[in-house]
Amino acid sequence: MQKVFPLILIALAVATGGYFLYQQQTNSTPATSLDQTVTQDETANWKTYTNTKYKYSINYPSELSYDEYSNGDISFYLTVDGKNNKTPTGLKDSFSILVRTGSSPENAALKELNQAYEEKVSFNNASGVKMKPNDNSPFDYYLSPAEKNTPILRAYASIDYSTLTPGANNKTMEIFKKMILTFKFTN
Protein backbone atom coordinates (compact mmCIF):
# COMPACT_ATOMS: atom_id res chain seq x y z
CA MET A 1 0.00 0.00 0.00
CA GLN A 2 2.86 2.40 0.80
CA LYS A 3 4.28 1.90 -2.74
CA VAL A 4 0.94 2.44 -4.46
CA PHE A 5 0.06 5.70 -2.69
CA PRO A 6 2.93 7.78 -4.24
CA LEU A 7 2.06 6.40 -7.71
CA ILE A 8 -1.56 7.49 -7.27
CA LEU A 9 -0.40 11.00 -6.23
CA ILE A 10 1.91 11.26 -9.25
CA ALA A 11 -0.84 10.12 -11.65
CA LEU A 12 -3.28 12.59 -10.10
CA ALA A 13 -0.74 15.45 -10.42
CA VAL A 14 -0.02 14.62 -14.08
CA ALA A 15 -3.75 14.43 -14.93
CA THR A 16 -4.49 17.73 -13.17
CA GLY A 17 -1.56 19.47 -14.88
CA GLY A 18 -2.64 18.13 -18.29
CA TYR A 19 -6.20 19.33 -17.74
CA PHE A 20 -5.11 22.86 -16.80
CA LEU A 21 -2.66 23.03 -19.73
CA TYR A 22 -5.45 21.99 -22.14
CA GLN A 23 -7.82 24.61 -20.69
CA GLN A 24 -5.16 27.30 -20.98
CA GLN A 25 -4.49 26.51 -24.64
CA THR A 26 -8.16 26.37 -25.69
CA ASN A 27 -9.50 29.28 -23.66
CA SER A 28 -6.77 31.88 -23.54
CA THR A 29 -5.54 32.19 -27.11
CA PRO A 30 -5.03 35.95 -27.47
CA ALA A 31 -6.84 37.65 -30.32
CA THR A 32 -4.64 38.98 -33.09
CA SER A 33 -5.46 42.43 -34.36
CA LEU A 34 -5.49 42.54 -38.16
CA ASP A 35 -2.78 44.63 -39.75
CA GLN A 36 -4.68 47.81 -40.46
CA THR A 37 -2.27 49.37 -42.94
CA VAL A 38 -5.08 50.66 -45.13
CA THR A 39 -5.11 54.41 -44.84
CA GLN A 40 -8.27 56.45 -44.89
CA ASP A 41 -7.24 57.97 -48.24
CA GLU A 42 -7.09 54.58 -49.98
CA THR A 43 -10.76 53.88 -49.28
CA ALA A 44 -12.04 57.47 -49.07
CA ASN A 45 -13.80 57.31 -52.46
CA TRP A 46 -15.19 53.82 -51.95
CA LYS A 47 -18.90 53.17 -51.61
CA THR A 48 -20.37 51.82 -48.39
CA TYR A 49 -22.68 48.83 -48.21
CA THR A 50 -24.79 48.74 -45.03
CA ASN A 51 -26.89 45.80 -43.90
CA THR A 52 -29.54 47.00 -41.43
CA LYS A 53 -30.85 43.53 -40.56
CA TYR A 54 -27.51 42.09 -39.44
CA LYS A 55 -26.10 45.51 -38.51
CA TYR A 56 -22.81 45.77 -40.34
CA SER A 57 -21.17 47.88 -43.01
CA ILE A 58 -18.27 47.40 -45.40
CA ASN A 59 -16.65 49.67 -47.96
CA TYR A 60 -16.00 48.60 -51.55
CA PRO A 61 -14.55 50.21 -54.68
CA SER A 62 -16.79 51.28 -57.57
CA GLU A 63 -15.40 48.58 -59.89
CA LEU A 64 -17.15 45.99 -57.75
CA SER A 65 -20.83 45.08 -57.95
CA TYR A 66 -22.76 42.95 -55.50
CA ASP A 67 -25.68 40.57 -55.27
CA GLU A 68 -27.83 40.28 -52.14
CA TYR A 69 -29.66 37.05 -51.42
CA SER A 70 -32.88 36.48 -49.49
CA ASN A 71 -31.08 34.57 -46.71
CA GLY A 72 -28.98 37.67 -45.86
CA ASP A 73 -25.82 36.66 -47.76
CA ILE A 74 -24.05 39.08 -50.09
CA SER A 75 -21.32 38.59 -52.70
CA PHE A 76 -19.14 41.33 -54.18
CA TYR A 77 -17.50 40.69 -57.54
CA LEU A 78 -15.34 42.52 -60.04
CA THR A 79 -16.99 44.28 -62.95
CA VAL A 80 -14.76 44.37 -66.05
CA ASP A 81 -15.64 46.75 -68.92
CA GLY A 82 -19.15 47.15 -67.56
CA LYS A 83 -19.74 43.38 -67.47
CA ASN A 84 -19.89 41.31 -64.35
CA ASN A 85 -17.27 38.68 -63.67
CA LYS A 86 -19.78 35.82 -63.25
CA THR A 87 -19.75 32.46 -64.94
CA PRO A 88 -22.80 30.26 -65.62
CA THR A 89 -21.92 28.26 -62.49
CA GLY A 90 -21.36 31.21 -60.19
CA LEU A 91 -18.86 33.90 -59.30
CA LYS A 92 -15.28 33.69 -60.52
CA ASP A 93 -13.69 35.98 -57.95
CA SER A 94 -15.80 37.18 -55.10
CA PHE A 95 -15.77 38.56 -51.59
CA SER A 96 -18.74 37.15 -49.71
CA ILE A 97 -20.37 37.80 -46.36
CA LEU A 98 -22.56 34.93 -45.26
CA VAL A 99 -24.93 34.69 -42.30
CA ARG A 100 -24.10 31.71 -40.06
CA THR A 101 -25.50 30.12 -36.90
CA GLY A 102 -23.76 28.87 -33.80
CA SER A 103 -23.06 29.82 -30.24
CA SER A 104 -19.81 31.61 -31.20
CA PRO A 105 -17.64 32.27 -34.27
CA GLU A 106 -15.44 29.33 -33.23
CA ASN A 107 -18.46 27.04 -32.99
CA ALA A 108 -19.88 28.16 -36.35
CA ALA A 109 -16.52 27.61 -38.09
CA LEU A 110 -16.10 24.15 -36.60
CA LYS A 111 -19.69 23.23 -37.47
CA GLU A 112 -19.39 24.37 -41.10
CA LEU A 113 -15.81 23.49 -42.00
CA ASN A 114 -15.09 20.74 -39.47
CA GLN A 115 -11.64 22.19 -38.76
CA ALA A 116 -10.03 24.23 -36.04
CA TYR A 117 -9.34 27.90 -36.59
CA GLU A 118 -5.87 29.29 -37.28
CA GLU A 119 -6.06 32.21 -34.83
CA LYS A 120 -8.41 34.50 -32.96
CA VAL A 121 -8.74 38.00 -34.42
CA SER A 122 -10.21 41.36 -33.56
CA PHE A 123 -10.48 44.55 -35.58
CA ASN A 124 -12.71 47.59 -35.53
CA ASN A 125 -15.55 46.36 -33.31
CA ALA A 126 -15.55 42.74 -34.55
CA SER A 127 -13.97 39.66 -33.05
CA GLY A 128 -13.81 36.08 -34.16
CA VAL A 129 -11.53 33.57 -35.81
CA LYS A 130 -9.39 33.38 -38.93
CA MET A 131 -9.42 30.07 -40.75
CA LYS A 132 -6.38 28.56 -42.44
CA PRO A 133 -6.18 29.72 -46.09
CA ASN A 134 -6.70 27.22 -48.89
CA ASP A 135 -6.10 27.19 -52.64
CA ASN A 136 -9.29 29.05 -53.59
CA SER A 137 -9.88 31.08 -50.45
CA PRO A 138 -6.88 33.14 -49.36
CA PHE A 139 -8.74 34.43 -46.31
CA ASP A 140 -11.76 33.28 -44.36
CA TYR A 141 -13.11 34.84 -41.14
CA TYR A 142 -16.01 34.06 -38.82
CA LEU A 143 -16.94 37.28 -37.00
CA SER A 144 -19.39 38.62 -34.47
CA PRO A 145 -19.70 41.92 -32.59
CA ALA A 146 -16.93 42.13 -29.98
CA GLU A 147 -19.37 42.32 -27.06
CA LYS A 148 -21.66 39.44 -28.08
CA ASN A 149 -21.78 36.30 -30.22
CA THR A 150 -24.63 37.16 -32.59
CA PRO A 151 -24.95 37.66 -35.42
CA ILE A 152 -22.16 35.45 -36.75
CA LEU A 153 -20.97 36.41 -40.21
CA ARG A 154 -18.51 34.55 -42.41
CA ALA A 155 -16.39 36.88 -44.56
CA TYR A 156 -14.23 35.19 -47.15
CA ALA A 157 -12.62 35.67 -50.54
CA SER A 158 -12.89 33.18 -53.37
CA ILE A 159 -10.36 33.46 -56.19
CA ASP A 160 -10.32 31.48 -59.45
CA TYR A 161 -6.61 31.48 -60.22
CA SER A 162 -7.11 29.65 -63.52
CA THR A 163 -8.88 32.58 -65.20
CA LEU A 164 -6.86 35.64 -64.28
CA THR A 165 -3.31 36.74 -64.85
CA PRO A 166 -1.06 36.87 -61.77
CA GLY A 167 -1.17 40.69 -61.73
CA ALA A 168 -4.96 40.72 -61.84
CA ASN A 169 -5.12 38.09 -59.07
CA ASN A 170 -2.87 40.22 -56.91
CA LYS A 171 -4.95 43.36 -57.54
CA THR A 172 -8.17 41.51 -56.75
CA MET A 173 -6.68 40.11 -53.52
CA GLU A 174 -5.42 43.52 -52.48
CA ILE A 175 -8.92 44.95 -52.96
CA PHE A 176 -10.46 42.14 -50.89
CA LYS A 177 -7.86 42.56 -48.13
CA LYS A 178 -8.60 46.29 -47.94
CA MET A 179 -12.33 45.58 -47.87
CA ILE A 180 -12.11 43.28 -44.83
CA LEU A 181 -10.31 46.04 -42.93
CA THR A 182 -13.29 48.37 -43.48
CA PHE A 183 -15.79 45.81 -42.11
CA LYS A 184 -17.53 46.85 -38.89
CA PHE A 185 -20.70 46.14 -36.98
CA THR A 186 -23.12 49.04 -36.65
CA ASN A 187 -25.63 49.83 -33.91
N, C-alpha and C positions, 0 to 999 in steps of 0.2 A: 504494500500500500504506500509506503514511503517513497518508492521509486516512481510510482504512477502519478502521484500528486504533482510533482514538478513538471512532468510531461503535459498534464492537463492545463496547468497555468501557462506554459509556453504556447500551447495550441490556442488557448483562449486569447492570449496577447497578440499572436499573429493574426487571428481572425478579426479581432477588434481593430488592429492597425490597418488591415486590408480594407475593411469596411469604411473607415474614415478616409483613407486615401481615395477610394472609389468615389465617395460623396464629394470630396474636395475637387476632383477632376471633373465631375459631371455638373456640379452646381456653381462653381466659382470661376468658370472660364470668363476672363474679362472681355468686354465688348471692344472691338476694334472700331475706331472712328475712321470712316472712309476718307481717303486723301481728297480733300476739297480744294484742288488746285484750280478749279474753274473760277475765273474772275467774273465779277458782275458784268463787265463789258462784253465778254464772250457770249453771254446769253441775253443781253439787254434787249435785243431786237426780236427775240424769240416770242412765239405765241404761248399762251398759258391754257392748258386744258384743266378744267376743274370738275370733279365729280362730287355732286352734292349729296348723293345717297351714301357713298362710302367715305366721304369727307377727306378728299385728298386733292392735291394739284401737282402738276408737273409741267415744265416748260419744254417746248419743242421747236425746232427751226421750221421755217416756212416751206422748205423742200420736202417735208414729211406730211403725209395725210394720215387719217386714222379712221378706223371702223369701230363703232360701239356695238356691243351685242346685248341682247335682252337679259342675259344672266349677270350683267355688270362688268364683264370683261371688255378690254379695249386693246387694239393692236395698232401701233404706229408703223408706217412703212414709207420707204423712199419713193418719191415721185420723180421720174426721169422724163424730161421733155414733155411735161404735162400729162404723162401716162403713169398709172400706178405700176408698182413693181410686183404685181401679183401674178401667180401662175394659175392654171386651171385647178390645181390641187391645193392651193393656199398661198400664203405669203412666202416670198423668197427670203428677204431679210426683214426682220421685224423686231420691234421692242414692244413687249406685251405686258399688261398689268391684268392679272387674273384674280378673281375673288376666290378665296379658299376658306375651308372650315377646319376647326381644331381648337384645342384649348390654349395653344400658343403657337408662335411661328415654328418652333422646333418640332412640335407635335404634327403640325400640318405638313412640314417638309418630310418627316419620316413616314407619315401616312401615304403621301403621294409618291414619293420617289424611293421609299424603302432604303434610304441610306442616311448616314449621319452627316451633319453639317460640317463645313470646313472651319468656320469661325463665327463667333457672335459679332454683330456689327451695330453701330448706332451712328446716325447722322441726321442733321436737322432735328426734327422731333420724332423720328422713327427709330425703332430698334427691332432686331430680329437676327436672322442667320444668313450667312453666305454659303451657298452650296459649292462643291468642287466643280470647276469648269469642265465641260466636255467638248467634243469635236464641233458640235453645232451650236452650243450655247456657251459663249465665253464668260458670261456672268449670269447668276441666278440667285435672287434674294427672296426670302419670305419675311415680310415686314408687318409690324403693327404699331399703333401709337405707343410712344415710350411709356406712358403711364398705365396702359391697359393692353389686353391681348386681343381685342376685337376692334375693327375688322382685321382679318389677316389677308394681306395682298401678296401675290407672287409677282415680282418684277423680273423679267428675264429677256435676254436678247437671243434671237435665233438668226444665224448667219448661214447662207448657202454659199460655201466657198467655191463650189464648182462653177458658178455662173458669173462671178465678178473677178476683175483683175485685182492683184494684191493691193495696189494703191487705193482702189475703190473700197475694198474690204476694210482697209485701215481707216479710211475716212468715215465709213459707216460705223465702225466700232467706236471711233472717237466721239461721234455724235451721240451714240447710245450711252457711252460712259459719262458724257457731260449731262445728258438727260437725267440719269439716275441721281446725280448730285443735286438736281433741282427738285426732286421729289420731296413732298412734305404733306403731312396730315393737316387738315384745316379744322376749324371749330364748327 
